[in-house]
């Protein structure tokens, strides 16, 4: 299963995410993107069905696997400020389809990291391969999950 970059930014390995739950790979394997300051369209990293949709985090089920897209670190404390969600639970999405807009300045001004995480939930980290490095744009190849 191949996942695409959900937004533009600089690619980081999951182990460099400033959150111990993600960086210790407790949620599963994946990768991260650090977007710049501004308002960004955010796209689905995978084709599937939206299982959970919150402003700062979306879980999409694809081929029997959950994929978590988490926008920023500790951004749940912003209570939706800076996010405009465009999907709801039960909705089918295509890889690369726009699912929300995010004003990263709101998170930065509140002292939150904008590091955006894509995790194949409960996966063995060795089964998730990073395809990207450097800078990515939405829809660029990002991760591969070996089923």
C-alpha positions in Angstrom: 0.0 0.0 0.0 1.5 3.3 -1.0 0.7 6.6 0.8 1.1 10.1 -0.6 2.3 13.3 1.1 -0.7 15.0 2.6 0.8 18.5 2.5 3.9 20.5 1.4 6.9 20.6 3.6 10.1 19.0 4.7 10.2 15.3 5.4 11.3 14.0 8.8 11.7 10.5 10.0 9.1 9.6 12.7 11.9 9.2 15.2 12.5 13.0 15.0 8.9 14.0 15.8 8.8 16.1 19.0 6.3 13.8 20.7 7.5 10.6 22.5 4.5 8.5 21.5 5.2 9.0 17.8 9.0 9.2 18.0 9.2 5.9 19.9 7.0 4.3 17.2 4.4 3.3 19.8 1.5 4.0 17.3 3.2 2.2 14.5 5.5 3.0 11.6 5.2 6.1 9.5 6.8 9.5 8.6 6.4 13.2 9.2 6.3 16.5 7.4 7.1 19.9 8.7 5.1 22.5 6.8 6.0 26.1 6.7 3.9 29.0 8.1 0.7 29.7 6.2 -2.6 28.2 5.3 -2.2 24.8 3.7 -4.6 22.5 2.0 -4.3 19.0 3.5 -4.9 15.9 1.4 -5.7 12.3 2.2 -2.6 10.2 2.2 -4.5 7.1 1.1 -7.7 6.0 -0.6 -10.2 4.6 2.0 -13.1 5.4 4.4 -12.8 8.1 7.1 -13.1 6.2 10.4 -12.6 9.3 12.7 -12.5 12.9 11.8 -11.3 15.6 14.2 -9.9 18.9 13.3 -6.3 17.9 14.2 -6.5 14.2 13.4 -8.1 12.0 10.9 -8.0 8.2 10.7 -8.7 6.6 7.3 -9.2 2.8 6.9 -7.6 1.4 3.8 -7.3 -2.2 2.8 -8.1 -3.2 6.4 -5.5 -0.9 7.9 -5.9 2.3 9.8 -3.8 5.3 8.7 -3.6 8.3 11.2 -3.0 11.8 9.9 -2.2 14.0 12.9 -1.8 17.7 12.2 0.8 19.1 14.6 1.7 18.2 18.1 -0.6 19.0 21.0 -2.9 20.9 18.5 -5.9 19.3 20.1 -5.6 22.0 22.8 -6.4 24.6 20.1 -10.1 23.3 20.0 -10.3 23.6 16.2 -8.7 27.0 15.9 -6.9 27.2 12.5 -8.5 24.0 11.1 -11.3 23.7 8.6 -12.2 20.0 8.2 -13.9 19.0 5.0 -14.7 15.3 5.7 -16.7 13.3 8.2 -16.7 9.8 9.5 -18.0 7.3 7.0 -17.0 9.3 3.9 -14.9 7.7 1.2 -11.8 9.6 0.1 -9.3 9.2 -2.6 -5.5 9.5 -2.1 -4.6 13.1 -2.8 -8.2 14.4 -2.2 -8.3 17.6 -0.2 -9.7 16.8 3.3 -9.1 20.1 5.2 -7.3 23.4 5.4 -4.9 24.3 8.1 -3.6 27.7 9.2 -0.3 26.7 10.7 0.3 30.2 12.1 -2.4 29.5 14.7 -0.5 26.5 16.0 2.9 28.3 15.9 1.5 31.4 17.7 0.2 29.1 20.4 3.6 27.5 20.8 2.7 24.2 19.2 4.7 22.2 16.7 3.3 21.9 13.2 5.1 18.6 12.7 2.5 16.5 10.8 2.5 12.8 11.3 1.3 10.0 9.0 1.2 6.6 10.8 0.1 3.2 9.7 -1.7 2.4 13.0 -0.4 -0.6 15.0 2.0 -1.6 12.2 5.4 -3.2 12.7 7.7 -0.2 11.9 9.9 -2.4 9.8 7.0 -2.8 7.4 6.7 0.9 6.7 9.3 2.3 4.2 9.9 6.0 3.7 9.8 6.9 0.0 10.4 10.6 0.3 13.2 12.8 1.5 13.9 16.5 1.5 10.9 18.5 0.4 7.5 17.1 -0.7 4.4 18.5 -2.3 0.9 17.1 -1.8 0.4 13.8 -3.7 4.1 13.0 -3.9 5.0 9.4 -3.0 5.6 9.4 0.7 5.4 6.0 2.4 5.0 2.3 1.4 3.4 -0.2 3.8 4.2 -3.8 3.1 1.0 -5.7 3.7 
